[in-house]
Amino acid sequence: MSALIQTLLPLPVVPVHLHLFRDNATRNFVDHYGYHRYDKSDLGWSKWAGKEPTVQWLEGSHLSQLTGSFVNEFVTVLARELAAIDKTDSS
């Protein structure tokens, strides 16, 4: 991305804590077109969120996490993260 485009894109108004669920299948994948930042654990979201996101690495591929043999692991980790958010929610 050029420096001019980066200066035109909006930055976050307030920091947002993101939780990313990444698949191990793409951990070392290199996208030669530059569309996705697989080389960064946060996929480049830190800039847009205003702070470093929490990254959960899960077994399998993106598809198998949602439909296949690893869906139970995904659901377990998601439930744990949601429960932690509920405990820290001050509203």
PyMOL Python script that loads the backbone (N, CA, C, O; Angstrom):
from pymol import cmd

cmd.read_pdbstr("""\
ATOM      1  N   MET A   1       0.846  -1.166   0.000  1.00  0.00           N
ATOM      2  CA  MET A   1       0.000   0.000   0.000  1.00  0.00           C
ATOM      3  C   MET A   1       0.894   1.232   0.000  1.00  0.00           C
ATOM      4  O   MET A   1       1.865   1.300   0.754  1.00  0.00           O
ATOM      5  N   SER A   2       0.578   2.176  -0.819  1.00  0.00           N
ATOM      6  CA  SER A   2       1.427   3.358  -0.928  1.00  0.00           C
ATOM      7  C   SER A   2       1.251   4.267   0.289  1.00  0.00           C
ATOM      8  O   SER A   2       0.253   4.187   1.005  1.00  0.00           O
ATOM      9  N   ALA A   3       2.235   5.123   0.504  1.00  0.00           N
ATOM     10  CA  ALA A   3       2.196   6.041   1.645  1.00  0.00           C
ATOM     11  C   ALA A   3       1.022   7.009   1.510  1.00  0.00           C
ATOM     12  O   ALA A   3       0.417   7.383   2.515  1.00  0.00           O
ATOM     13  N   LEU A   4       0.694   7.417   0.288  1.00  0.00           N
ATOM     14  CA  LEU A   4      -0.432   8.331   0.074  1.00  0.00           C
ATOM     15  C   LEU A   4      -1.747   7.682   0.483  1.00  0.00           C
ATOM     16  O   LEU A   4      -2.562   8.304   1.165  1.00  0.00           O
ATOM     17  N   ILE A   5      -1.960   6.437   0.072  1.00  0.00           N
ATOM     18  CA  ILE A   5      -3.195   5.742   0.430  1.00  0.00           C
ATOM     19  C   ILE A   5      -3.275   5.563   1.939  1.00  0.00           C
ATOM     20  O   ILE A   5      -4.343   5.748   2.522  1.00  0.00           O
ATOM     21  N   GLN A   6      -2.172   5.207   2.581  1.00  0.00           N
ATOM     22  CA  GLN A   6      -2.172   5.017   4.033  1.00  0.00           C
ATOM     23  C   GLN A   6      -2.541   6.294   4.767  1.00  0.00           C
ATOM     24  O   GLN A   6      -3.188   6.227   5.812  1.00  0.00           O
ATOM     25  N   THR A   7      -2.151   7.453   4.257  1.00  0.00           N
ATOM     26  CA  THR A   7      -2.493   8.706   4.928  1.00  0.00           C
ATOM     27  C   THR A   7      -3.956   9.075   4.724  1.00  0.00           C
ATOM     28  O   THR A   7      -4.507   9.836   5.519  1.00  0.00           O
ATOM     29  N   LEU A   8      -4.596   8.562   3.687  1.00  0.00           N
ATOM     30  CA  LEU A   8      -5.995   8.873   3.423  1.00  0.00           C
ATOM     31  C   LEU A   8      -6.970   7.955   4.157  1.00  0.00           C
ATOM     32  O   LEU A   8      -8.134   8.309   4.346  1.00  0.00           O
ATOM     33  N   LEU A   9      -6.506   6.795   4.565  1.00  0.00           N
ATOM     34  CA  LEU A   9      -7.379   5.850   5.248  1.00  0.00           C
ATOM     35  C   LEU A   9      -7.618   6.302   6.685  1.00  0.00           C
ATOM     36  O   LEU A   9      -6.687   6.768   7.342  1.00  0.00           O
ATOM     37  N   PRO A  10      -8.836   6.177   7.181  1.00  0.00           N
ATOM     38  CA  PRO A  10      -9.121   6.648   8.547  1.00  0.00           C
ATOM     39  C   PRO A  10      -8.512   5.745   9.613  1.00  0.00           C
ATOM     40  O   PRO A  10      -8.448   4.526   9.456  1.00  0.00           O
ATOM     41  N   LEU A  11      -8.073   6.361  10.687  1.00  0.00           N
ATOM     42  CA  LEU A  11      -7.588   5.623  11.847  1.00  0.00           C
ATOM     43  C   LEU A  11      -8.741   5.464  12.832  1.00  0.00           C
ATOM     44  O   LEU A  11      -9.726   6.198  12.742  1.00  0.00           O
ATOM     45  N   PRO A  12      -8.644   4.532  13.759  1.00  0.00           N
ATOM     46  CA  PRO A  12      -9.748   4.321  14.698  1.00  0.00           C
ATOM     47  C   PRO A  12      -9.975   5.537  15.589  1.00  0.00           C
ATOM     48  O   PRO A  12      -9.030   6.222  15.982  1.00  0.00           O
ATOM     49  N   VAL A  13     -11.244   5.795  15.902  1.00  0.00           N
ATOM     50  CA  VAL A  13     -11.586   6.895  16.791  1.00  0.00           C
ATOM     51  C   VAL A  13     -11.242   6.517  18.231  1.00  0.00           C
ATOM     52  O   VAL A  13     -10.666   7.315  18.970  1.00  0.00           O
ATOM     53  N   VAL A  14     -11.598   5.299  18.617  1.00  0.00           N
ATOM     54  CA  VAL A  14     -11.252   4.772  19.940  1.00  0.00           C
ATOM     55  C   VAL A  14     -10.633   3.395  19.741  1.00  0.00           C
ATOM     56  O   VAL A  14     -10.997   2.695  18.796  1.00  0.00           O
ATOM     57  N   PRO A  15      -9.719   2.995  20.595  1.00  0.00           N
ATOM     58  CA  PRO A  15      -9.165   1.644  20.457  1.00  0.00           C
ATOM     59  C   PRO A  15     -10.237   0.574  20.689  1.00  0.00           C
ATOM     60  O   PRO A  15     -11.062   0.692  21.595  1.00  0.00           O
ATOM     61  N   VAL A  16     -10.212  -0.443  19.875  1.00  0.00           N
ATOM     62  CA  VAL A  16     -11.154  -1.553  19.963  1.00  0.00           C
ATOM     63  C   VAL A  16     -10.345  -2.830  20.165  1.00  0.00           C
ATOM     64  O   VAL A  16      -9.399  -3.098  19.424  1.00  0.00           O
ATOM     65  N   HIS A  17     -10.724  -3.616  21.174  1.00  0.00           N
ATOM     66  CA  HIS A  17     -10.012  -4.870  21.405  1.00  0.00           C
ATOM     67  C   HIS A  17     -10.662  -5.966  20.562  1.00  0.00           C
ATOM     68  O   HIS A  17     -11.794  -6.376  20.815  1.00  0.00           O
ATOM     69  N   LEU A  18      -9.926  -6.426  19.564  1.00  0.00           N
ATOM     70  CA  LEU A  18     -10.405  -7.495  18.690  1.00  0.00           C
ATOM     71  C   LEU A  18      -9.896  -8.845  19.162  1.00  0.00           C
ATOM     72  O   LEU A  18      -8.832  -8.945  19.774  1.00  0.00           O
ATOM     73  N   HIS A  19     -10.661  -9.871  18.874  1.00  0.00           N
ATOM     74  CA  HIS A  19     -10.249 -11.252  19.119  1.00  0.00           C
ATOM     75  C   HIS A  19     -10.250 -11.950  17.770  1.00  0.00           C
ATOM     76  O   HIS A  19     -11.300 -12.128  17.153  1.00  0.00           O
ATOM     77  N   LEU A  20      -9.074 -12.341  17.320  1.00  0.00           N
ATOM     78  CA  LEU A  20      -8.944 -13.015  16.031  1.00  0.00           C
ATOM     79  C   LEU A  20      -8.739 -14.509  16.253  1.00  0.00           C
ATOM     80  O   LEU A  20      -7.980 -14.917  17.132  1.00  0.00           O
ATOM     81  N   PHE A  21      -9.411 -15.307  15.461  1.00  0.00           N
ATOM     82  CA  PHE A  21      -9.273 -16.753  15.510  1.00  0.00           C
ATOM     83  C   PHE A  21      -8.601 -17.168  14.210  1.00  0.00           C
ATOM     84  O   PHE A  21      -9.216 -17.148  13.144  1.00  0.00           O
ATOM     85  N   ARG A  22      -7.325 -17.546  14.312  1.00  0.00           N
ATOM     86  CA  ARG A  22      -6.514 -17.867  13.141  1.00  0.00           C
ATOM     87  C   ARG A  22      -6.351 -19.375  13.016  1.00  0.00           C
ATOM     88  O   ARG A  22      -6.327 -20.098  14.012  1.00  0.00           O
ATOM     89  N   ASP A  23      -6.242 -19.828  11.788  1.00  0.00           N
ATOM     90  CA  ASP A  23      -6.022 -21.251  11.548  1.00  0.00           C
ATOM     91  C   ASP A  23      -4.544 -21.512  11.315  1.00  0.00           C
ATOM     92  O   ASP A  23      -3.866 -20.757  10.620  1.00  0.00           O
ATOM     93  N   ASN A  24      -4.059 -22.592  11.905  1.00  0.00           N
ATOM     94  CA  ASN A  24      -2.652 -22.972  11.755  1.00  0.00           C
ATOM     95  C   ASN A  24      -2.280 -23.271  10.313  1.00  0.00           C
ATOM     96  O   ASN A  24      -1.111 -23.175   9.940  1.00  0.00           O
ATOM     97  N   ALA A  25      -3.272 -23.635   9.495  1.00  0.00           N
ATOM     98  CA  ALA A  25      -2.998 -23.978   8.098  1.00  0.00           C
ATOM     99  C   ALA A  25      -2.408 -22.799   7.325  1.00  0.00           C
ATOM    100  O   ALA A  25      -1.654 -23.009   6.375  1.00  0.00           O
ATOM    101  N   THR A  26      -2.734 -21.564   7.714  1.00  0.00           N
ATOM    102  CA  THR A  26      -2.208 -20.394   6.994  1.00  0.00           C
ATOM    103  C   THR A  26      -1.147 -19.645   7.789  1.00  0.00           C
ATOM    104  O   THR A  26      -0.761 -18.537   7.418  1.00  0.00           O
ATOM    105  N   ARG A  27      -0.674 -20.241   8.876  1.00  0.00           N
ATOM    106  CA  ARG A  27       0.286 -19.533   9.738  1.00  0.00           C
ATOM    107  C   ARG A  27       1.525 -19.078   8.980  1.00  0.00           C
ATOM    108  O   ARG A  27       2.009 -17.970   9.210  1.00  0.00           O
ATOM    109  N   ASN A  28       2.045 -19.900   8.088  1.00  0.00           N
ATOM    110  CA  ASN A  28       3.258 -19.559   7.350  1.00  0.00           C
ATOM    111  C   ASN A  28       2.992 -19.253   5.884  1.00  0.00           C
ATOM    112  O   ASN A  28       3.920 -19.220   5.076  1.00  0.00           O
ATOM    113  N   PHE A  29       1.742 -19.032   5.540  1.00  0.00           N
ATOM    114  CA  PHE A  29       1.372 -18.743   4.158  1.00  0.00           C
ATOM    115  C   PHE A  29       1.814 -17.335   3.776  1.00  0.00           C
ATOM    116  O   PHE A  29       1.680 -16.402   4.567  1.00  0.00           O
ATOM    117  N   VAL A  30       2.337 -17.186   2.572  1.00  0.00           N
ATOM    118  CA  VAL A  30       2.744 -15.881   2.073  1.00  0.00           C
ATOM    119  C   VAL A  30       1.887 -15.549   0.866  1.00  0.00           C
ATOM    120  O   VAL A  30       1.922 -16.251  -0.144  1.00  0.00           O
ATOM    121  N   ASP A  31       1.123 -14.481   0.974  1.00  0.00           N
ATOM    122  CA  ASP A  31       0.300 -14.000  -0.134  1.00  0.00           C
ATOM    123  C   ASP A  31       1.151 -13.035  -0.952  1.00  0.00           C
ATOM    124  O   ASP A  31       1.438 -11.921  -0.513  1.00  0.00           O
ATOM    125  N   HIS A  32       1.543 -13.463  -2.123  1.00  0.00           N
ATOM    126  CA  HIS A  32       2.440 -12.656  -2.944  1.00  0.00           C
ATOM    127  C   HIS A  32       1.758 -11.442  -3.559  1.00  0.00           C
ATOM    128  O   HIS A  32       2.424 -10.566  -4.111  1.00  0.00           O
ATOM    129  N   TYR A  33       0.451 -11.386  -3.469  1.00  0.00           N
ATOM    130  CA  TYR A  33      -0.278 -10.243  -4.016  1.00  0.00           C
ATOM    131  C   TYR A  33      -0.457  -9.132  -2.989  1.00  0.00           C
ATOM    132  O   TYR A  33      -0.810  -8.012  -3.358  1.00  0.00           O
ATOM    133  N   GLY A  34      -0.225  -9.411  -1.722  1.00  0.00           N
ATOM    134  CA  GLY A  34      -0.308  -8.392  -0.689  1.00  0.00           C
ATOM    135  C   GLY A  34      -1.708  -8.091  -0.199  1.00  0.00           C
ATOM    136  O   GLY A  34      -1.905  -7.132   0.546  1.00  0.00           O
ATOM    137  N   TYR A  35      -2.690  -8.892  -0.603  1.00  0.00           N
ATOM    138  CA  TYR A  35      -4.066  -8.622  -0.171  1.00  0.00           C
ATOM    139  C   TYR A  35      -4.273  -8.942   1.301  1.00  0.00           C
ATOM    140  O   TYR A  35      -4.988  -8.225   2.001  1.00  0.00           O
ATOM    141  N   HIS A  36      -3.656 -10.003   1.765  1.00  0.00           N
ATOM    142  CA  HIS A  36      -3.800 -10.423   3.152  1.00  0.00           C
ATOM    143  C   HIS A  36      -2.427 -10.471   3.794  1.00  0.00           C
ATOM    144  O   HIS A  36      -1.460 -10.896   3.161  1.00  0.00           O
ATOM    145  N   ARG A  37      -2.333 -10.046   5.029  1.00  0.00           N
ATOM    146  CA  ARG A  37      -1.063 -10.037   5.728  1.00  0.00           C
ATOM    147  C   ARG A  37      -0.940 -11.273   6.602  1.00  0.00           C
ATOM    148  O   ARG A  37      -0.923 -11.181   7.829  1.00  0.00           O
ATOM    149  N   TYR A  38      -0.853 -12.444   5.950  1.00  0.00           N
ATOM    150  CA  TYR A  38      -0.703 -13.694   6.689  1.00  0.00           C
ATOM    151  C   TYR A  38       0.611 -13.739   7.463  1.00  0.00           C
ATOM    152  O   TYR A  38       0.747 -14.490   8.429  1.00  0.00           O
ATOM    153  N   ASP A  39       1.578 -12.926   7.028  1.00  0.00           N
ATOM    154  CA  ASP A  39       2.871 -12.917   7.702  1.00  0.00           C
ATOM    155  C   ASP A  39       2.804 -12.226   9.057  1.00  0.00           C
ATOM    156  O   ASP A  39       3.747 -12.322   9.842  1.00  0.00           O
ATOM    157  N   LYS A  40       1.714 -11.535   9.344  1.00  0.00           N
ATOM    158  CA  LYS A  40       1.522 -10.885  10.639  1.00  0.00           C
ATOM    159  C   LYS A  40       0.425 -11.630  11.388  1.00  0.00           C
ATOM    160  O   LYS A  40      -0.634 -11.899  10.822  1.00  0.00           O
ATOM    161  N   SER A  41       0.663 -11.964  12.645  1.00  0.00           N
ATOM    162  CA  SER A  41      -0.336 -12.734  13.392  1.00  0.00           C
ATOM    163  C   SER A  41      -1.656 -11.983  13.501  1.00  0.00           C
ATOM    164  O   SER A  41      -2.715 -12.604  13.590  1.00  0.00           O
ATOM    165  N   ASP A  42      -1.602 -10.649  13.496  1.00  0.00           N
ATOM    166  CA  ASP A  42      -2.831  -9.866  13.608  1.00  0.00           C
ATOM    167  C   ASP A  42      -3.443  -9.519  12.249  1.00  0.00           C
ATOM    168  O   ASP A  42      -4.434  -8.793  12.185  1.00  0.00           O
ATOM    169  N   LEU A  43      -2.861 -10.031  11.169  1.00  0.00           N
ATOM    170  CA  LEU A  43      -3.316  -9.780   9.798  1.00  0.00           C
ATOM    171  C   LEU A  43      -3.374  -8.291   9.457  1.00  0.00           C
ATOM    172  O   LEU A  43      -4.085  -7.896   8.533  1.00  0.00           O
ATOM    173  N   GLY A  44      -2.634  -7.466  10.192  1.00  0.00           N
ATOM    174  CA  GLY A  44      -2.627  -6.032   9.943  1.00  0.00           C
ATOM    175  C   GLY A  44      -3.728  -5.259  10.663  1.00  0.00           C
ATOM    176  O   GLY A  44      -3.884  -4.060  10.432  1.00  0.00           O
ATOM    177  N   TRP A  45      -4.499  -5.924  11.535  1.00  0.00           N
ATOM    178  CA  TRP A  45      -5.625  -5.287  12.225  1.00  0.00           C
ATOM    179  C   TRP A  45      -5.207  -4.309  13.308  1.00  0.00           C
ATOM    180  O   TRP A  45      -6.001  -3.438  13.665  1.00  0.00           O
ATOM    181  N   SER A  46      -4.005  -4.407  13.846  1.00  0.00           N
ATOM    182  CA  SER A  46      -3.582  -3.506  14.933  1.00  0.00           C
ATOM    183  C   SER A  46      -3.741  -2.044  14.555  1.00  0.00           C
ATOM    184  O   SER A  46      -4.185  -1.225  15.359  1.00  0.00           O
ATOM    185  N   LYS A  47      -3.378  -1.732  13.343  1.00  0.00           N
ATOM    186  CA  LYS A  47      -3.471  -0.342  12.883  1.00  0.00           C
ATOM    187  C   LYS A  47      -4.916   0.142  12.896  1.00  0.00           C
ATOM    188  O   LYS A  47      -5.194   1.273  13.297  1.00  0.00           O
ATOM    189  N   TRP A  48      -5.830  -0.711  12.460  1.00  0.00           N
ATOM    190  CA  TRP A  48      -7.232  -0.297  12.344  1.00  0.00           C
ATOM    191  C   TRP A  48      -7.957  -0.343  13.674  1.00  0.00           C
ATOM    192  O   TRP A  48      -8.885   0.433  13.900  1.00  0.00           O
ATOM    193  N   ALA A  49      -7.549  -1.240  14.556  1.00  0.00           N
ATOM    194  CA  ALA A  49      -8.213  -1.373  15.854  1.00  0.00           C
ATOM    195  C   ALA A  49      -7.671  -0.372  16.877  1.00  0.00           C
ATOM    196  O   ALA A  49      -8.332  -0.070  17.870  1.00  0.00           O
ATOM    197  N   GLY A  50      -6.474   0.136  16.627  1.00  0.00           N
ATOM    198  CA  GLY A  50      -5.876   1.077  17.567  1.00  0.00           C
ATOM    199  C   GLY A  50      -5.111   0.409  18.691  1.00  0.00           C
ATOM    200  O   GLY A  50      -4.518   1.090  19.527  1.00  0.00           O
ATOM    201  N   LYS A  51      -5.115  -0.921  18.723  1.00  0.00           N
ATOM    202  CA  LYS A  51      -4.341  -1.680  19.702  1.00  0.00           C
ATOM    203  C   LYS A  51      -4.182  -3.109  19.209  1.00  0.00           C
ATOM    204  O   LYS A  51      -4.881  -3.553  18.297  1.00  0.00           O
ATOM    205  N   GLU A  52      -3.265  -3.805  19.821  1.00  0.00           N
ATOM    206  CA  GLU A  52      -2.955  -5.186  19.415  1.00  0.00           C
ATOM    207  C   GLU A  52      -4.128  -6.111  19.760  1.00  0.00           C
ATOM    208  O   GLU A  52      -4.581  -6.132  20.905  1.00  0.00           O
ATOM    209  N   PRO A  53      -4.623  -6.874  18.781  1.00  0.00           N
ATOM    210  CA  PRO A  53      -5.710  -7.808  19.084  1.00  0.00           C
ATOM    211  C   PRO A  53      -5.204  -9.081  19.770  1.00  0.00           C
ATOM    212  O   PRO A  53      -4.015  -9.395  19.726  1.00  0.00           O
ATOM    213  N   THR A  54      -6.122  -9.795  20.395  1.00  0.00           N
ATOM    214  CA  THR A  54      -5.828 -11.115  20.933  1.00  0.00           C
ATOM    215  C   THR A  54      -5.953 -12.108  19.792  1.00  0.00           C
ATOM    216  O   THR A  54      -6.970 -12.133  19.098  1.00  0.00           O
ATOM    217  N   VAL A  55      -4.930 -12.925  19.593  1.00  0.00           N
ATOM    218  CA  VAL A  55      -4.946 -13.901  18.500  1.00  0.00           C
ATOM    219  C   VAL A  55      -4.974 -15.303  19.092  1.00  0.00           C
ATOM    220  O   VAL A  55      -4.113 -15.672  19.891  1.00  0.00           O
ATOM    221  N   GLN A  56      -5.963 -16.070  18.696  1.00  0.00           N
ATOM    222  CA  GLN A  56      -6.089 -17.466  19.106  1.00  0.00           C
ATOM    223  C   GLN A  56      -5.737 -18.339  17.903  1.00  0.00           C
ATOM    224  O   GLN A  56      -6.404 -18.272  16.871  1.00  0.00           O
ATOM    225  N   TRP A  57      -4.702 -19.151  18.030  1.00  0.00           N
ATOM    226  CA  TRP A  57      -4.309 -20.061  16.957  1.00  0.00           C
ATOM    227  C   TRP A  57      -5.025 -21.390  17.161  1.00  0.00           C
ATOM    228  O   TRP A  57      -4.935 -21.992  18.231  1.00  0.00           O
ATOM    229  N   LEU A  58      -5.733 -21.843  16.139  1.00  0.00           N
ATOM    230  CA  LEU A  58      -6.506 -23.084  16.218  1.00  0.00           C
ATOM    231  C   LEU A  58      -6.035 -24.068  15.163  1.00  0.00           C
ATOM    232  O   LEU A  58      -5.527 -23.683  14.110  1.00  0.00           O
ATOM    233  N   GLU A  59      -6.213 -25.345  15.466  1.00  0.00           N
ATOM    234  CA  GLU A  59      -5.831 -26.394  14.518  1.00  0.00           C
ATOM    235  C   GLU A  59      -6.771 -26.386  13.316  1.00  0.00           C
ATOM    236  O   GLU A  59      -7.896 -25.892  13.390  1.00  0.00           O
ATOM    237  N   GLY A  60      -6.292 -26.934  12.225  1.00  0.00           N
ATOM    238  CA  GLY A  60      -7.102 -27.077  11.030  1.00  0.00           C
ATOM    239  C   GLY A  60      -7.073 -25.853  10.129  1.00  0.00           C
ATOM    240  O   GLY A  60      -6.311 -24.911  10.347  1.00  0.00           O
ATOM    241  N   SER A  61      -7.913 -25.894   9.126  1.00  0.00           N
ATOM    242  CA  SER A  61      -8.045 -24.782   8.186  1.00  0.00           C
ATOM    243  C   SER A  61      -9.272 -23.967   8.567  1.00  0.00           C
ATOM    244  O   SER A  61     -10.047 -24.362   9.439  1.00  0.00           O
ATOM    245  N   HIS A  62      -9.439 -22.838   7.913  1.00  0.00           N
ATOM    246  CA  HIS A  62     -10.599 -21.983   8.180  1.00  0.00           C
ATOM    247  C   HIS A  62     -11.896 -22.771   8.000  1.00  0.00           C
ATOM    248  O   HIS A  62     -12.798 -22.688   8.834  1.00  0.00           O
ATOM    249  N   LEU A  63     -11.987 -23.527   6.924  1.00  0.00           N
ATOM    250  CA  LEU A  63     -13.204 -24.294   6.645  1.00  0.00           C
ATOM    251  C   LEU A  63     -13.436 -25.394   7.678  1.00  0.00           C
ATOM    252  O   LEU A  63     -14.560 -25.568   8.149  1.00  0.00           O
ATOM    253  N   SER A  64     -12.389 -26.137   8.035  1.00  0.00           N
ATOM    254  CA  SER A  64     -12.574 -27.239   8.989  1.00  0.00           C
ATOM    255  C   SER A  64     -12.902 -26.738  10.392  1.00  0.00           C
ATOM    256  O   SER A  64     -13.508 -27.465  11.180  1.00  0.00           O
ATOM    257  N   GLN A  65     -12.514 -25.516  10.712  1.00  0.00           N
ATOM    258  CA  GLN A  65     -12.853 -24.951  12.018  1.00  0.00           C
ATOM    259  C   GLN A  65     -14.343 -24.645  12.121  1.00  0.00           C
ATOM    260  O   GLN A  65     -14.903 -24.668  13.217  1.00  0.00           O
ATOM    261  N   LEU A  66     -14.977 -24.364  11.016  1.00  0.00           N
ATOM    262  CA  LEU A  66     -16.385 -23.973  11.031  1.00  0.00           C
ATOM    263  C   LEU A  66     -17.339 -25.095  10.641  1.00  0.00           C
ATOM    264  O   LEU A  66     -18.521 -25.056  10.984  1.00  0.00           O
ATOM    265  N   THR A  67     -16.835 -26.088   9.930  1.00  0.00           N
ATOM    266  CA  THR A  67     -17.733 -27.143   9.450  1.00  0.00           C
ATOM    267  C   THR A  67     -17.214 -28.551   9.711  1.00  0.00           C
ATOM    268  O   THR A  67     -17.972 -29.515   9.601  1.00  0.00           O
ATOM    269  N   GLY A  68     -15.962 -28.682  10.049  1.00  0.00           N
ATOM    270  CA  GLY A  68     -15.373 -30.024  10.107  1.00  0.00           C
ATOM    271  C   GLY A  68     -14.993 -30.480  11.483  1.00  0.00           C
ATOM    272  O   GLY A  68     -15.636 -30.158  12.482  1.00  0.00           O
ATOM    273  N   SER A  69     -13.932 -31.237  11.504  1.00  0.00           N
ATOM    274  CA  SER A  69     -13.518 -31.936  12.713  1.00  0.00           C
ATOM    275  C   SER A  69     -13.004 -31.011  13.815  1.00  0.00           C
ATOM    276  O   SER A  69     -12.926 -31.440  14.966  1.00  0.00           O
ATOM    277  N   PHE A  70     -12.659 -29.785  13.516  1.00  0.00           N
ATOM    278  CA  PHE A  70     -12.110 -28.879  14.520  1.00  0.00           C
ATOM    279  C   PHE A  70     -13.139 -27.896  15.061  1.00  0.00           C
ATOM    280  O   PHE A  70     -12.790 -26.992  15.821  1.00  0.00           O
ATOM    281  N   VAL A  71     -14.397 -28.059  14.683  1.00  0.00           N
ATOM    282  CA  VAL A  71     -15.428 -27.111  15.111  1.00  0.00           C
ATOM    283  C   VAL A  71     -15.589 -27.111  16.629  1.00  0.00           C
ATOM    284  O   VAL A  71     -15.861 -26.059  17.208  1.00  0.00           O
ATOM    285  N   ASN A  72     -15.431 -28.251  17.287  1.00  0.00           N
ATOM    286  CA  ASN A  72     -15.546 -28.296  18.747  1.00  0.00           C
ATOM    287  C   ASN A  72     -14.472 -27.457  19.429  1.00  0.00           C
ATOM    288  O   ASN A  72     -14.745 -26.781  20.420  1.00  0.00           O
ATOM    289  N   GLU A  73     -13.250 -27.501  18.899  1.00  0.00           N
ATOM    290  CA  GLU A  73     -12.181 -26.679  19.468  1.00  0.00           C
ATOM    291  C   GLU A  73     -12.514 -25.202  19.316  1.00  0.00           C
ATOM    292  O   GLU A  73     -12.336 -24.422  20.251  1.00  0.00           O
ATOM    293  N   PHE A  74     -13.002 -24.816  18.131  1.00  0.00           N
ATOM    294  CA  PHE A  74     -13.357 -23.420  17.887  1.00  0.00           C
ATOM    295  C   PHE A  74     -14.446 -22.962  18.856  1.00  0.00           C
ATOM    296  O   PHE A  74     -14.341 -21.885  19.444  1.00  0.00           O
ATOM    297  N   VAL A  75     -15.488 -23.773  19.022  1.00  0.00           N
ATOM    298  CA  VAL A  75     -16.600 -23.419  19.906  1.00  0.00           C
ATOM    299  C   VAL A  75     -16.113 -23.292  21.358  1.00  0.00           C
ATOM    300  O   VAL A  75     -16.537 -22.383  22.071  1.00  0.00           O
ATOM    301  N   THR A  76     -15.246 -24.175  21.788  1.00  0.00           N
ATOM    302  CA  THR A  76     -14.711 -24.133  23.154  1.00  0.00           C
ATOM    303  C   THR A  76     -13.921 -22.852  23.392  1.00  0.00           C
ATOM    304  O   THR A  76     -14.108 -22.178  24.405  1.00  0.00           O
ATOM    305  N   VAL A  77     -13.041 -22.521  22.458  1.00  0.00           N
ATOM    306  CA  VAL A  77     -12.225 -21.313  22.600  1.00  0.00           C
ATOM    307  C   VAL A  77     -13.105 -20.069  22.518  1.00  0.00           C
ATOM    308  O   VAL A  77     -12.911 -19.129  23.289  1.00  0.00           O
ATOM    309  N   LEU A  78     -14.062 -20.048  21.605  1.00  0.00           N
ATOM    310  CA  LEU A  78     -14.969 -18.906  21.470  1.00  0.00           C
ATOM    311  C   LEU A  78     -15.773 -18.708  22.752  1.00  0.00           C
ATOM    312  O   LEU A  78     -15.899 -17.580  23.228  1.00  0.00           O
ATOM    313  N   ALA A  79     -16.315 -19.775  23.314  1.00  0.00           N
ATOM    314  CA  ALA A  79     -17.087 -19.675  24.557  1.00  0.00           C
ATOM    315  C   ALA A  79     -16.222 -19.139  25.696  1.00  0.00           C
ATOM    316  O   ALA A  79     -16.680 -18.319  26.491  1.00  0.00           O
ATOM    317  N   ARG A  80     -14.973 -19.600  25.776  1.00  0.00           N
ATOM    318  CA  ARG A  80     -14.061 -19.129  26.819  1.00  0.00           C
ATOM    319  C   ARG A  80     -13.789 -17.633  26.671  1.00  0.00           C
ATOM    320  O   ARG A  80     -13.800 -16.898  27.658  1.00  0.00           O
ATOM    321  N   GLU A  81     -13.546 -17.183  25.439  1.00  0.00           N
ATOM    322  CA  GLU A  81     -13.269 -15.767  25.200  1.00  0.00           C
ATOM    323  C   GLU A  81     -14.498 -14.904  25.493  1.00  0.00           C
ATOM    324  O   GLU A  81     -14.368 -13.822  26.066  1.00  0.00           O
ATOM    325  N   LEU A  82     -15.682 -15.370  25.108  1.00  0.00           N
ATOM    326  CA  LEU A  82     -16.910 -14.614  25.386  1.00  0.00           C
ATOM    327  C   LEU A  82     -17.171 -14.531  26.886  1.00  0.00           C
ATOM    328  O   LEU A  82     -17.598 -13.488  27.381  1.00  0.00           O
ATOM    329  N   ALA A  83     -16.923 -15.606  27.609  1.00  0.00           N
ATOM    330  CA  ALA A  83     -17.105 -15.601  29.055  1.00  0.00           C
ATOM    331  C   ALA A  83     -16.145 -14.608  29.716  1.00  0.00           C
ATOM    332  O   ALA A  83     -16.518 -13.920  30.667  1.00  0.00           O
ATOM    333  N   ALA A  84     -14.931 -14.536  29.220  1.00  0.00           N
ATOM    334  CA  ALA A  84     -13.947 -13.598  29.764  1.00  0.00           C
ATOM    335  C   ALA A  84     -14.368 -12.159  29.498  1.00  0.00           C
ATOM    336  O   ALA A  84     -14.169 -11.289  30.346  1.00  0.00           O
ATOM    337  N   ILE A  85     -14.942 -11.903  28.340  1.00  0.00           N
ATOM    338  CA  ILE A  85     -15.426 -10.555  28.024  1.00  0.00           C
ATOM    339  C   ILE A  85     -16.578 -10.188  28.954  1.00  0.00           C
ATOM    340  O   ILE A  85     -16.625  -9.072  29.472  1.00  0.00           O
ATOM    341  N   ASP A  86     -17.502 -11.115  29.170  1.00  0.00           N
ATOM    342  CA  ASP A  86     -18.636 -10.867  30.063  1.00  0.00           C
ATOM    343  C   ASP A  86     -18.176 -10.520  31.465  1.00  0.00           C
ATOM    344  O   ASP A  86     -18.780  -9.665  32.113  1.00  0.00           O
ATOM    345  N   LYS A  87     -17.122 -11.161  31.953  1.00  0.00           N
ATOM    346  CA  LYS A  87     -16.628 -10.920  33.307  1.00  0.00           C
ATOM    347  C   LYS A  87     -15.976  -9.543  33.439  1.00  0.00           C
ATOM    348  O   LYS A  87     -15.996  -8.949  34.517  1.00  0.00           O
ATOM    349  N   THR A  88     -15.398  -9.036  32.346  1.00  0.00           N
ATOM    350  CA  THR A  88     -14.702  -7.745  32.402  1.00  0.00           C
ATOM    351  C   THR A  88     -15.574  -6.594  31.924  1.00  0.00           C
ATOM    352  O   THR A  88     -15.159  -5.438  32.005  1.00  0.00           O
ATOM    353  N   ASP A  89     -16.770  -6.882  31.429  1.00  0.00           N
ATOM    354  CA  ASP A  89     -17.674  -5.842  30.926  1.00  0.00           C
ATOM    355  C   ASP A  89     -18.171  -5.006  32.095  1.00  0.00           C
ATOM    356  O   ASP A  89     -18.779  -5.538  33.024  1.00  0.00           O
ATOM    357  N   SER A  90     -17.918  -3.702  32.058  1.00  0.00           N
ATOM    358  CA  SER A  90     -18.293  -2.834  33.162  1.00  0.00           C
ATOM    359  C   SER A  90     -19.668  -2.201  33.004  1.00  0.00           C
ATOM    360  O   SER A  90     -20.100  -1.439  33.869  1.00  0.00           O
ATOM    361  N   SER A  91     -20.361  -2.506  31.911  1.00  0.00           N
ATOM    362  CA  SER A  91     -21.664  -1.862  31.696  1.00  0.00           C
ATOM    363  C   SER A  91     -22.784  -2.530  32.423  1.00  0.00           C
ATOM    364  O   SER A  91     -23.930  -2.091  32.329  1.00  0.00           O
TER     365      SER A  91
END
""", "prot")
cmd.dss("prot")
cmd.show_as("cartoon", "prot")
cmd.util.cbc("prot")
cmd.orient("prot")
